Amino acid sequence: MENNTKIEVIVVGAGPAGVSAAITLARAGKKVLLVERADTAGEKNMFGGCIYAKQTADIFPKFWETAPVERPISNQKILLLTDCNSTQIEYSDSSKGCYKAFSVIRAKWDKWAVEQAQNEGAYYAPKTLVKELLVENGKVVGIQTEYEKFYSDIVILADGVNSILAKQIGLRNEIKDTDVTLNVKEVIKLSKEKLEDRFNIDENEGTGCKIIGGPLKDMFALGFMYTNKDTISIGYGISLDDLKKKKITPYELLEELKEHPAIAKYIKGGEVIEYSAHLIPEGGLNAMPKVYDNRVMIAGDAAMMVNNIHMEGTNLAMLSGKLAAQTAIFALEKGDFSASTLSLYHKKLKDSIILKDMQTHKNTVPFIKKHIKTITEMYPEFAQQVLELMTTADEIPKRAKYRKFLSSTVKSGIIQKSIPLGIFAMEKCLKK
Ligand SMILES: Cc1cc2nc3c(=O)[nH]c(=O)nc-3n(C[C@H](O)[C@H](O)[C@H](O)COP(=O)(O)OP(=O)(O)OC[C@H]3O[C@@H](n4cnc5c(N)ncnc54)[C@H](O)[C@@H]3O)c2cc1C
């Protein structure tokens, strides 16, 4: 970047939100500087995980042809664990060529994504930690890095869940323990053949698993597994307050999960090549900050845009980055960077799936927390009992078995709870 280049927009953070914002601005011919604290984008970033094809392709058309994706996610499993048994529900999408999601490794993906932004004309400053925002007369005018100051008309904050910068200007408060989950993950290396054999997939297929119950029972916690080319990503997220109550270290809980017979068979003999931990903002709409002010907007995790019920984060990050950039383009063309002009960003979010879905799930997390025992302990038990009943042939007459099953399930309350719970949950989502 030449010394006399006038930067119109600075984007802080080269994750999905930041890169999407930078690329959208660069494509519109705007002078945009993308600033990232890591030496190489993505090297310290982690997620489950899969990126979703729709919002990703909006930014990177036909990305699967050139991007470092691991596998298209063609199978989705739900594993319901009891203490030592499991019930698996599997959904396979074999409509080839119609990709919905891909497993990726963030270290490879983020690096590639930044290169695309640079190819489109964005300036990129890696190894650049933004210490604080420069504020003059109550307006954000640029950034202070460890070594120098940069000025711009607009700053887009895409600096992730902790966003110290949004806190500095009073747009965000400290995140509460109840509004965040701690996520731990290991990447386990296996041979490609073993991985495909164990998950029953071919080389152009992949699996994503959600894991409920077992060692994670009676806690606001969800496990996950994703198949990459020749590695498995396995981990879980747990609310910080439950982790404290359980008095167990995150690592110990991951070991317990990996030792469960339904999980152990997938990862047996594999080598752990990476362990990482990261927070996810899960407070939903109620914890969302104001997302714009004079000359500044917030996108992605920094603005708490995560749909934890559907495990969506990168898609909302990319979409919000794009909408913030479109708003910045409008403001630059108008020559007005006031809060009133940037409020267009909030309107765009409202018209998009981001605020619509966050509104839908506004009360879902408290609802799930209230019924956590039913969902993570009783449902897996119930599923196991039904399938065991249907598939066990022994000397006990069926009539006696049905009686025993009915009396134990009625006593536990699972039948009375499960159907109304499902309907009640949806009704709640439909309420405005
Ligand atoms: C375990 C786990 C599993 C997940 N699984 C999925 C999944 O399967 N699918 C999905 O869609 N989402 C998933 N998510 C959520 C998803 O990862 C996030 O929602 C998404 O990464 C948010 O993108 P972002 O750009 O807002 O923030 P981030 O990805 O966190 O990027 C922020 C960037 O800002 C940089 N930065 C921060 N502070 C500064 C600073 N002061 N100066 C300069 N740079 C800075 C960081 O280094 C980082 O590169 C998962 C998250 C976790 C933790």
The ligand as an ORCA input file, in Angstrom:
! r2SCAN-3c Opt
* xyz 0 1
  C     -16.056    -25.292     18.014
  C     -16.801    -24.434     17.065
  C     -17.573    -25.036     16.087
  C     -18.265    -24.246     15.172
  N     -18.904    -24.881     14.156
  C     -19.469    -24.148     13.185
  C     -19.988    -24.785     12.029
  O     -19.916    -26.002     11.873
  N     -20.552    -23.997     11.069
  C     -20.605    -22.648     11.194
  O     -21.115    -21.990     10.287
  N     -20.103    -22.007     12.269
  C     -19.522    -22.731     13.259
  N     -18.959    -22.103     14.325
  C     -19.091    -20.635     14.465
  C     -18.141    -19.888     13.536
  O     -16.833    -20.368     13.673
  C     -18.164    -18.391     13.856
  O     -19.490    -17.939     13.928
  C     -17.415    -17.600     12.766
  O     -16.070    -17.991     12.728
  C     -17.501    -16.104     13.023
  O     -16.712    -15.424     12.074
  P     -16.125    -13.975     12.393
  O     -15.404    -13.540     11.181
  O     -17.194    -13.121     12.940
  O     -15.115    -14.197     13.623
  P     -13.785    -15.051     13.713
  O     -13.850    -16.228     12.835
  O     -13.557    -15.278     15.158
  O     -12.641    -14.087     13.149
  C     -12.203    -12.963     13.867
  C     -10.820    -12.585     13.343
  O     -10.441    -11.329     13.942
  C      -9.069    -11.403     14.335
  N      -8.902    -10.405     15.413
  C      -9.517    -10.408     16.623
  N      -9.160     -9.321     17.338
  C      -8.316     -8.599     16.551
  C      -7.619     -7.373     16.731
  N      -7.736     -6.656     17.852
  N      -6.803     -6.934     15.737
  C      -6.676     -7.657     14.574
  N      -7.320     -8.830     14.353
  C      -8.144     -9.295     15.313
  C      -8.898    -12.853     14.768
  O      -7.535    -13.252     14.763
  C      -9.736    -13.587     13.728
  O      -8.981    -13.910     12.584
  C     -18.242    -22.843     15.268
  C     -17.471    -22.227     16.260
  C     -16.733    -23.008     17.133
  C     -15.865    -22.337     18.161
*
